[in-house]
Amino acid sequence: MSLWGSPVELPSTSPENPVPSSVNGDSSRPRTPHISSPAPNSTDSREPNAGPSNEAPVARLDGLFNFQIVVFQVENTLFQVLKNGFMVPGTPFEAMFALPTPSDDDEQPFAEGDSLTNPIFLPGVVASEFRAFLKILYPFMGPSVVTSYEDWVGILNLATMWEFTHVRASLNQLDKPIPERIILGRTYRVVDWLKDEYITLAQNPNLDIKNLRDPSGIQLDWETIAKIMFVRDKNMLTNLRQGRSSSGYHCGTCNIYYGYHHEVLDCRCRIKPLIEEGFQEEFQDLAGAPSGGLNTSPPLPTST
């Protein structure tokens, strides 16, 4: 018995039963969890993710920049170019490229124009003319300045034959004498050339029938000569009715002086409506000719 009463029995501290840290005062040492017990708030990484899909989006071709290659054979030369340049509405190439691709063929696995071994053959075309034509069709392919008159005529020939109207519109650089421009204008139905040369003839103060019929010069037909003379007379009569003398005037629009004592009889802006009226039927026929003013149909591209 103790001084205060009954004796107090303390718990044994044998190694088999260690005292908890909270009892012996050592609260800084963490308790080690049992090896079989799971970690708190643990998640299984193998569980499927319930969020949005992580799959990469499917890549799609751009609607504009999706160029394909096409191979043409002209004479003994192969030309490998972008197909888009020939996808021009109203041309034979548009109709040809719209045809369905043939089924699988072991002997010919590629469609026409898809490989160097199966090109699209262009009959009746000269390689030098086709090369010059491509320089205009693909101006971004390095130095492609066309300066030769023969090249320009070749370009005009192919552009007319295949109905590439946007190429024909770029042929104003073809600067030749009046007779050649009239012949080319009629052959390849370049109405602007014909109109310009008819205006030039009507402006000439020294024009006479002998020069117009000269075989070494223009050698126009009688109907064309009569129309040009009619335009000149009608223009002169209009000037007389308006009280204009033949000494000379200045056109602010054309910025030229005109009259019998000058290089031209009248300014182009005054003669142009008369030419369009007098040659209206010819201009309409040339503009609507289906074969470019030629008597033969253009050859269609074929495969070898």
One Martini backbone bead per residue (centre of mass of N, CA, C, O) as a GRO file, in nm:
protein
  304
    1MET     BB    1   0.098   0.034   0.021
    2SER     BB    2   0.051   0.357  -0.016
    3LEU     BB    3   0.018   0.673   0.079
    4TRP     BB    4  -0.264   0.705  -0.108
    5GLY     BB    5  -0.298   0.387  -0.135
    6SER     BB    6  -0.330   0.188  -0.370
    7PRO     BB    7  -0.158   0.024  -0.582
    8VAL     BB    8  -0.010   0.076  -0.910
    9GLU     BB    9  -0.030  -0.088  -1.221
   10LEU     BB   10   0.188  -0.115  -1.473
   11PRO     BB   11   0.256  -0.166  -1.780
   12SER     BB   12   0.413  -0.363  -1.972
   13THR     BB   13   0.756  -0.347  -2.158
   14SER     BB   14   0.774  -0.549  -2.374
   15PRO     BB   15   0.884  -0.634  -2.692
   16GLU     BB   16   0.606  -0.757  -2.780
   17ASN     BB   17   0.477  -0.474  -2.631
   18PRO     BB   18   0.485  -0.188  -2.738
   19VAL     BB   19   0.477   0.139  -2.691
   20PRO     BB   20   0.313   0.387  -2.777
   21SER     BB   21   0.392   0.704  -2.883
   22SER     BB   22   0.166   0.844  -2.710
   23VAL     BB   23   0.280   0.728  -2.440
   24ASN     BB   24   0.610   0.783  -2.453
   25GLY     BB   25   0.611   1.088  -2.617
   26ASP     BB   26   0.673   0.996  -2.931
   27SER     BB   27   0.516   1.194  -3.194
   28SER     BB   28   0.731   1.219  -3.447
   29ARG     BB   29   0.686   0.922  -3.514
   30PRO     BB   30   0.567   0.751  -3.765
   31ARG     BB   31   0.349   0.536  -3.872
   32THR     BB   32   0.361   0.220  -4.015
   33PRO     BB   33   0.204   0.073  -4.241
   34HIS     BB   34   0.068  -0.187  -4.350
   35ILE     BB   35   0.149  -0.372  -4.631
   36SER     BB   36  -0.167  -0.450  -4.693
   37SER     BB   37  -0.237  -0.159  -4.693
   38PRO     BB   38  -0.378   0.093  -4.846
   39ALA     BB   39  -0.348   0.382  -4.986
   40PRO     BB   40  -0.456   0.679  -4.956
   41ASN     BB   41  -0.643   0.782  -5.223
   42SER     BB   42  -0.621   0.567  -5.433
   43THR     BB   43  -0.562   0.505  -5.792
   44ASP     BB   44  -0.632   0.342  -6.087
   45SER     BB   45  -0.453   0.375  -6.390
   46ARG     BB   46  -0.639   0.158  -6.554
   47GLU     BB   47  -0.858   0.342  -6.570
   48PRO     BB   48  -1.077   0.495  -6.748
   49ASN     BB   49  -1.125   0.790  -6.917
   50ALA     BB   50  -1.401   1.015  -6.882
   51GLY     BB   51  -1.311   1.207  -7.079
   52PRO     BB   52  -1.199   1.320  -7.350
   53SER     BB   53  -1.067   1.238  -7.639
   54ASN     BB   54  -0.714   1.162  -7.747
   55GLU     BB   55  -0.756   1.166  -8.041
   56ALA     BB   56  -0.650   1.246  -8.340
   57PRO     BB   57  -0.722   1.433  -8.592
   58VAL     BB   58  -0.827   1.428  -8.910
   59ALA     BB   59  -0.671   1.478  -9.200
   60ARG     BB   60  -0.718   1.734  -9.452
   61LEU     BB   61  -0.758   1.863  -9.745
   62ASP     BB   62  -0.717   2.135  -9.906
   63GLY     BB   63  -0.925   2.322 -10.118
   64LEU     BB   64  -0.664   2.460 -10.276
   65PHE     BB   65  -0.390   2.307 -10.169
   66ASN     BB   66  -0.407   2.019 -10.403
   67PHE     BB   67  -0.187   1.926 -10.594
   68GLN     BB   68  -0.138   1.785 -10.917
   69ILE     BB   69   0.005   1.565 -11.149
   70VAL     BB   70   0.086   1.604 -11.502
   71VAL     BB   71   0.146   1.424 -11.814
   72PHE     BB   72   0.300   1.526 -12.118
   73GLN     BB   73   0.315   1.458 -12.477
   74VAL     BB   74   0.540   1.632 -12.705
   75GLU     BB   75   0.639   1.450 -12.910
   76ASN     BB   76   0.962   1.383 -12.743
   77THR     BB   77   0.828   1.533 -12.488
   78LEU     BB   78   0.813   1.570 -12.138
   79PHE     BB   79   0.550   1.712 -11.927
   80GLN     BB   80   0.556   1.821 -11.580
   81VAL     BB   81   0.258   1.932 -11.424
   82LEU     BB   82   0.002   2.111 -11.307
   83LYS     BB   83  -0.330   2.039 -11.325
   84ASN     BB   84  -0.474   2.310 -11.248
   85GLY     BB   85  -0.392   2.472 -11.512
   86PHE     BB   86  -0.611   2.275 -11.688
   87MET     BB   87  -0.871   2.352 -11.504
   88VAL     BB   88  -1.067   2.477 -11.746
   89PRO     BB   89  -1.343   2.604 -11.833
   90GLY     BB   90  -1.432   2.483 -12.161
   91THR     BB   91  -1.224   2.262 -12.192
   92PRO     BB   92  -1.098   1.954 -12.283
   93PHE     BB   93  -0.965   1.899 -12.002
   94GLU     BB   94  -1.210   1.908 -11.821
   95ALA     BB   95  -1.351   1.662 -11.953
   96MET     BB   96  -1.120   1.456 -11.915
   97PHE     BB   97  -1.082   1.484 -11.593
   98ALA     BB   98  -1.395   1.394 -11.540
   99LEU     BB   99  -1.332   1.120 -11.582
  100PRO     BB  100  -1.326   0.817 -11.480
  101THR     BB  101  -1.141   0.598 -11.319
  102PRO     BB  102  -1.002   0.325 -11.385
  103SER     BB  103  -0.964   0.025 -11.315
  104ASP     BB  104  -0.780  -0.214 -11.217
  105ASP     BB  105  -0.451  -0.262 -11.377
  106ASP     BB  106  -0.178  -0.450 -11.424
  107GLU     BB  107  -0.067  -0.322 -11.693
  108GLN     BB  108  -0.223  -0.029 -11.598
  109PRO     BB  109  -0.208   0.138 -11.294
  110PHE     BB  110  -0.224   0.413 -11.445
  111ALA     BB  111  -0.339   0.694 -11.535
  112GLU     BB  112  -0.363   0.931 -11.747
  113GLY     BB  113  -0.088   1.140 -11.649
  114ASP     BB  114   0.038   0.998 -11.370
  115SER     BB  115   0.289   0.918 -11.557
  116LEU     BB  116   0.571   0.868 -11.754
  117THR     BB  117   0.445   0.591 -11.884
  118ASN     BB  118   0.138   0.759 -11.903
  119PRO     BB  119   0.076   0.987 -12.104
  120ILE     BB  120  -0.047   1.274 -12.256
  121PHE     BB  121  -0.127   1.307 -12.585
  122LEU     BB  122  -0.040   1.580 -12.822
  123PRO     BB  123  -0.158   1.632 -13.115
  124GLY     BB  124  -0.029   1.878 -13.331
  125VAL     BB  125   0.210   1.967 -13.138
  126VAL     BB  126   0.458   2.186 -13.045
  127ALA     BB  127   0.702   2.200 -12.813
  128SER     BB  128   0.773   2.506 -12.821
  129GLU     BB  129   0.480   2.606 -12.790
  130PHE     BB  130   0.414   2.459 -12.523
  131ARG     BB  131   0.635   2.593 -12.355
  132ALA     BB  132   0.530   2.883 -12.392
  133PHE     BB  133   0.250   2.827 -12.272
  134LEU     BB  134   0.355   2.749 -11.983
  135LYS     BB  135   0.478   3.028 -11.912
  136ILE     BB  136   0.191   3.158 -11.891
  137LEU     BB  137   0.047   2.946 -11.701
  138TYR     BB  138   0.342   2.948 -11.521
  139PRO     BB  139   0.487   3.230 -11.390
  140PHE     BB  140   0.627   3.098 -11.113
  141MET     BB  141   0.853   2.923 -11.291
  142GLY     BB  142   1.041   3.139 -11.319
  143PRO     BB  143   1.183   3.225 -11.600
  144SER     BB  144   0.905   3.345 -11.843
  145VAL     BB  145   0.982   3.521 -12.081
  146VAL     BB  146   0.812   3.631 -12.373
  147THR     BB  147   0.964   3.754 -12.692
  148SER     BB  148   0.886   3.588 -12.922
  149TYR     BB  149   0.687   3.590 -13.192
  150GLU     BB  150   0.655   3.284 -13.236
  151ASP     BB  151   0.561   3.223 -12.948
  152TRP     BB  152   0.305   3.399 -12.950
  153VAL     BB  153   0.169   3.249 -13.181
  154GLY     BB  154   0.167   2.973 -13.040
  155ILE     BB  155  -0.003   3.061 -12.799
  156LEU     BB  156  -0.247   3.154 -12.964
  157ASN     BB  157  -0.307   2.884 -13.092
  158LEU     BB  158  -0.358   2.716 -12.827
  159ALA     BB  159  -0.561   2.907 -12.687
  160THR     BB  160  -0.770   2.876 -12.917
  161MET     BB  161  -0.793   2.564 -12.942
  162TRP     BB  162  -0.854   2.538 -12.603
  163GLU     BB  163  -1.002   2.788 -12.471
  164PHE     BB  164  -0.790   3.011 -12.337
  165THR     BB  165  -0.894   3.316 -12.256
  166HIS     BB  166  -0.681   3.422 -12.043
  167VAL     BB  167  -0.441   3.398 -12.241
  168ARG     BB  168  -0.544   3.577 -12.471
  169ALA     BB  169  -0.559   3.841 -12.287
  170SER     BB  170  -0.217   3.844 -12.269
  171LEU     BB  171  -0.151   3.934 -12.599
  172ASN     BB  172  -0.065   4.252 -12.625
  173GLN     BB  173   0.256   4.213 -12.684
  174LEU     BB  174   0.182   4.174 -12.985
  175ASP     BB  175   0.398   4.354 -13.203
  176LYS     BB  176   0.279   4.438 -13.523
  177PRO     BB  177   0.194   4.492 -13.812
  178ILE     BB  178  -0.103   4.534 -13.958
  179PRO     BB  179  -0.125   4.286 -14.146
  180GLU     BB  180  -0.060   4.067 -13.928
  181ARG     BB  181  -0.283   4.145 -13.723
  182ILE     BB  182  -0.518   4.089 -13.911
  183ILE     BB  183  -0.461   3.796 -13.972
  184LEU     BB  184  -0.451   3.698 -13.676
  185GLY     BB  185  -0.727   3.806 -13.589
  186ARG     BB  186  -0.887   3.624 -13.789
  187THR     BB  187  -0.769   3.343 -13.727
  188TYR     BB  188  -0.794   3.393 -13.381
  189ARG     BB  189  -1.023   3.595 -13.295
  190VAL     BB  190  -0.898   3.897 -13.238
  191VAL     BB  191  -1.084   4.166 -13.200
  192ASP     BB  192  -0.897   4.389 -13.088
  193TRP     BB  193  -0.701   4.390 -13.321
  194LEU     BB  194  -0.893   4.461 -13.548
  195LYS     BB  195  -1.001   4.721 -13.427
  196ASP     BB  196  -0.731   4.874 -13.408
  197GLU     BB  197  -0.655   4.857 -13.715
  198TYR     BB  198  -0.906   4.997 -13.828
  199ILE     BB  199  -0.858   5.262 -13.682
  200THR     BB  200  -0.580   5.323 -13.803
  201LEU     BB  201  -0.679   5.339 -14.095
  202ALA     BB  202  -0.898   5.566 -14.046
  203GLN     BB  203  -0.668   5.780 -13.948
  204ASN     BB  204  -0.530   5.787 -14.217
  205PRO     BB  205  -0.457   6.051 -14.438
  206ASN     BB  206  -0.300   5.845 -14.671
  207LEU     BB  207  -0.526   5.674 -14.765
  208ASP     BB  208  -0.557   5.403 -15.009
  209ILE     BB  209  -0.656   5.151 -15.216
  210LYS     BB  210  -0.384   5.049 -15.319
  211ASN     BB  211  -0.266   4.978 -15.037
  212LEU     BB  212  -0.502   4.779 -14.955
  213ARG     BB  213  -0.431   4.587 -15.230
  214ASP     BB  214  -0.153   4.508 -15.163
  215PRO     BB  215   0.015   4.209 -15.160
  216SER     BB  216   0.262   4.321 -14.970
  217GLY     BB  217   0.044   4.396 -14.767
  218ILE     BB  218  -0.273   4.375 -14.678
  219GLN     BB  219  -0.498   4.280 -14.872
  220LEU     BB  220  -0.795   4.359 -14.886
  221ASP     BB  221  -1.112   4.339 -14.905
  222TRP     BB  222  -1.374   4.512 -15.038
  223GLU     BB  223  -1.556   4.524 -14.790
  224THR     BB  224  -1.350   4.643 -14.591
  225ILE     BB  225  -1.282   4.896 -14.752
  226ALA     BB  226  -1.569   5.015 -14.758
  227LYS     BB  227  -1.600   5.045 -14.448
  228ILE     BB  228  -1.363   5.234 -14.396
  229MET     BB  229  -1.459   5.460 -14.587
  230PHE     BB  230  -1.727   5.505 -14.441
  231VAL     BB  231  -1.609   5.596 -14.173
  232ARG     BB  232  -1.458   5.842 -14.279
  233ASP     BB  233  -1.704   5.993 -14.401
  234LYS     BB  234  -1.879   6.003 -14.145
  235ASN     BB  235  -1.677   6.160 -13.972
  236MET     BB  236  -1.660   6.409 -14.154
  237LEU     BB  237  -1.963   6.484 -14.147
  238THR     BB  238  -1.977   6.526 -13.841
  239ASN     BB  239  -1.774   6.759 -13.828
  240LEU     BB  240  -1.934   6.955 -14.012
  241ARG     BB  241  -2.195   6.967 -13.835
  242GLN     BB  242  -2.011   7.069 -13.579
  243GLY     BB  243  -1.796   7.284 -13.700
  244ARG     BB  244  -1.544   7.138 -13.796
  245SER     BB  245  -1.234   7.162 -13.883
  246SER     BB  246  -0.923   7.046 -14.053
  247SER     BB  247  -0.681   7.171 -13.894
  248GLY     BB  248  -0.740   7.116 -13.569
  249TYR     BB  249  -0.724   6.914 -13.266
  250HIS     BB  250  -0.786   6.838 -12.915
  251CYS     BB  251  -0.766   6.547 -12.710
  252GLY     BB  252  -0.810   6.481 -12.376
  253THR     BB  253  -0.829   6.171 -12.375
  254CYS     BB  254  -0.586   6.104 -12.592
  255ASN     BB  255  -0.370   6.331 -12.618
  256ILE     BB  256  -0.424   6.465 -12.918
  257TYR     BB  257  -0.366   6.569 -13.242
  258TYR     BB  258  -0.603   6.646 -13.507
  259GLY     BB  259  -0.596   6.614 -13.867
  260TYR     BB  260  -0.472   6.696 -14.181
  261HIS     BB  261  -0.201   6.826 -14.025
  262HIS     BB  262  -0.175   6.541 -13.905
  263GLU     BB  263  -0.132   6.205 -13.835
  264VAL     BB  264  -0.442   6.225 -13.771
  265LEU     BB  265  -0.779   6.275 -13.827
  266ASP     BB  266  -0.861   6.128 -13.553
  267CYS     BB  267  -0.960   6.012 -13.274
  268ARG     BB  268  -1.021   5.708 -13.130
  269CYS     BB  269  -1.283   5.776 -12.959
  270ARG     BB  270  -1.444   5.863 -13.231
  271ILE     BB  271  -1.397   5.603 -13.422
  272LYS     BB  272  -1.474   5.345 -13.268
  273PRO     BB  273  -1.791   5.346 -13.295
  274LEU     BB  274  -1.783   5.322 -13.608
  275ILE     BB  275  -1.637   5.049 -13.624
  276GLU     BB  276  -1.841   4.887 -13.451
  277GLU     BB  277  -2.074   4.938 -13.651
  278GLY     BB  278  -1.948   4.841 -13.930
  279PHE     BB  279  -1.818   4.554 -13.775
  280GLN     BB  280  -2.027   4.392 -13.607
  281GLU     BB  281  -2.063   4.118 -13.752
  282GLU     BB  282  -1.768   4.025 -13.749
  283PHE     BB  283  -1.721   4.038 -13.442
  284GLN     BB  284  -1.945   3.837 -13.365
  285ASP     BB  285  -1.843   3.593 -13.526
  286LEU     BB  286  -1.562   3.572 -13.388
  287ALA     BB  287  -1.662   3.554 -13.088
  288GLY     BB  288  -1.858   3.283 -13.171
  289ALA     BB  289  -1.645   3.094 -13.260
  290PRO     BB  290  -1.579   2.755 -13.187
  291SER     BB  291  -1.276   2.739 -13.363
  292GLY     BB  292  -1.120   3.019 -13.379
  293GLY     BB  293  -1.165   3.071 -13.704
  294LEU     BB  294  -1.139   2.786 -13.794
  295ASN     BB  295  -1.185   2.495 -14.006
  296THR     BB  296  -1.079   2.330 -13.766
  297SER     BB  297  -1.063   2.114 -13.522
  298PRO     BB  298  -0.939   2.054 -13.228
  299PRO     BB  299  -0.723   1.854 -13.090
  300LEU     BB  300  -0.737   1.595 -12.883
  301PRO     BB  301  -0.630   1.454 -12.614
  302THR     BB  302  -0.410   1.172 -12.576
  303SER     BB  303  -0.289   0.860 -12.547
  304THR     BB  304  -0.026   0.624 -12.602
   0.00000   0.00000   0.00000
